[in-house]
């Protein structure tokens, strides 16, 4: 699955770096594009789980925080933005950053085009998007392993969302 995901981003002009782990790849951007980290992150335990596609910027693009941020989509039927919040152990600066990112309509619009499962911002300021596609799902009983391909248009939407995170960081 990682090879298929990497090929999707190579079609956008990225090149996969050498020496990456079996579950991650560094995508080097051509020209003015920023480098990205693509990885299949495990989730689940004994009876089932997934190796979900996560894409993040290689370098921090947002201010550093004490504990990082997480985000959820707003809306029941149609997403109407994204709500960020500071993780446990965060301080007032984390809450202010979460409020500013939640109010950023351009960032919300860009994330609205991504079929994300989870969004997280590491304490060092690197945003990470866990996508619903481009992953492998497995179940022990009955034994099933199923690959979920990355839908058409989603690589572009993921890159655009990460670029919008960088622009949001510049506006702060």
C-alpha positions in Angstrom: 0.0 0.0 0.0 2.9 2.4 0.8 4.2 2.0 -2.8 0.8 2.8 -4.2 0.4 5.9 -2.0 3.9 7.0 -2.9 3.2 6.7 -6.6 0.1 8.9 -6.2 2.3 11.7 -4.8 5.0 11.1 -7.4 2.4 11.9 -10.1 2.2 15.3 -8.4 5.9 15.9 -8.8 7.2 14.6 -5.5 10.1 12.1 -5.4 10.5 9.4 -2.7 13.7 9.7 -0.6 16.0 6.8 0.0 16.7 5.1 3.3 13.1 5.4 4.6 11.6 2.8 6.9 9.3 0.0 5.5 6.3 2.0 6.7 7.2 5.6 5.8 8.7 7.7 2.9 10.0 11.2 2.7 8.6 12.9 -0.3 10.8 15.6 -1.7 9.0 18.5 -3.3 10.0 19.9 -6.6 10.7 23.6 -6.9 9.0 25.6 -4.1 7.0 22.7 -2.8 7.8 21.7 0.8 9.0 18.2 1.7 6.4 15.8 3.2 6.4 12.7 5.3 4.1 9.9 4.2 3.7 6.9 6.6 1.4 4.0 7.3 0.7 4.3 11.0 -0.7 1.3 12.9 -3.8 1.4 15.0 -5.6 -1.4 16.7 -4.5 -4.5 18.5 -5.4 -8.2 18.7 -8.7 -8.6 16.9 -8.3 -6.0 14.2 -6.9 -2.7 13.2 -5.5 -0.7 10.4 -2.4 0.8 8.9 -3.7 4.3 8.1 -2.1 6.8 5.7 -0.7 9.8 7.5 0.8 12.8 5.7 2.6 15.5 7.4 5.0 18.3 6.7 8.7 17.4 7.1 9.4 20.7 8.9 7.2 22.6 11.4 5.0 25.2 9.8 3.0 26.4 12.9 4.2 27.8 16.3 5.4 25.3 18.8 2.9 24.3 21.5 3.2 22.7 25.0 1.2 19.6 24.2 0.1 19.8 20.5 -3.4 20.2 19.1 -6.1 17.9 17.7 -9.0 18.6 15.4 -12.4 17.4 14.5 -14.7 18.3 11.6 -17.8 20.4 12.4 -21.1 19.5 10.9 -23.4 16.5 10.8 -24.1 15.9 7.1 -21.8 18.3 5.5 -18.6 19.5 7.1 -18.8 23.2 7.9 -15.3 23.8 9.2 -12.8 22.3 11.6 -12.6 22.8 15.4 -9.1 22.6 16.9 -8.4 22.1 20.6 -5.4 21.9 22.8 -4.5 18.5 24.1 -4.4 17.7 27.8 -1.5 19.5 29.4 -1.7 22.5 27.1 -1.4 26.1 28.2 -3.2 29.3 27.3 -1.0 29.8 24.2 -2.1 26.4 22.9 -5.7 27.4 23.4 -5.2 30.7 21.5 -3.6 28.8 18.6 -6.5 26.3 18.5 -9.0 29.2 18.5 -7.1 31.0 15.7 -6.9 27.9 13.5 -10.6 27.1 14.2 -11.6 30.6 13.0 -9.4 30.3 9.8 -12.0 29.9 7.0 -9.4 29.3 4.3 -7.8 26.4 6.3 -11.3 25.1 7.1 -12.2 25.1 3.4 -9.0 23.3 2.4 -9.5 20.7 5.1 -13.1 20.3 4.0 -11.9 18.8 0.7 -9.9 16.1 2.5 -11.4 12.8 3.6 -9.6 12.8 6.9 -10.0 10.6 9.8 -7.9 12.6 12.2 -5.9 15.8 12.3 -3.1 16.4 14.8 -0.5 19.1 15.3 2.7 17.9 17.0 4.1 20.1 19.8 6.9 21.2 17.4 4.3 22.6 15.0 4.1 19.9 12.3 0.5 19.2 11.1 -0.4 15.6 10.3 -3.5 14.4 8.5 -4.6 10.7 8.9 -6.6 9.9 5.7 -9.4 7.4 5.4 -8.0 6.0 2.2 -4.6 4.7 1.2 -4.7 2.3 4.1 -4.9 -1.4 5.0 -7.6 -2.7 7.3 -7.4 -6.1 8.9 -9.7 -8.3 11.1 -8.7 -11.5 12.8 -12.1 -13.2 13.0 -12.9 -13.8 10.2 -9.4 -13.3 8.8 -9.7 -10.4 6.4 -7.1 -8.0 5.0 -8.4 -5.2 2.8 -6.6 -2.4 1.1 -8.5 0.9 0.7 -7.0 2.9 -2.2 -6.4 6.6 -2.0 -9.4 8.2 -4.0 -8.8 10.3 -7.0 -8.2 13.9 -6.2 -7.2 13.3 -2.6 -3.4 13.6 -3.0 -4.0 17.1 -4.4 -6.4 17.9 -1.6 -3.9 16.6 1.1 -1.1 18.7 -0.3 -3.3 21.8 -0.6 -4.4 21.4 3.0 -0.8 21.1 4.3 0.1 24.2 2.2 -2.8 26.0 3.8 -1.5 25.0 7.3 1.8 26.7 6.3 0.0 29.9 5.1 -2.0 29.9 8.4 1.2 29.7 10.3 2.5 32.8 8.3 -0.8 34.7 9.1 -0.4 34.1 12.9 
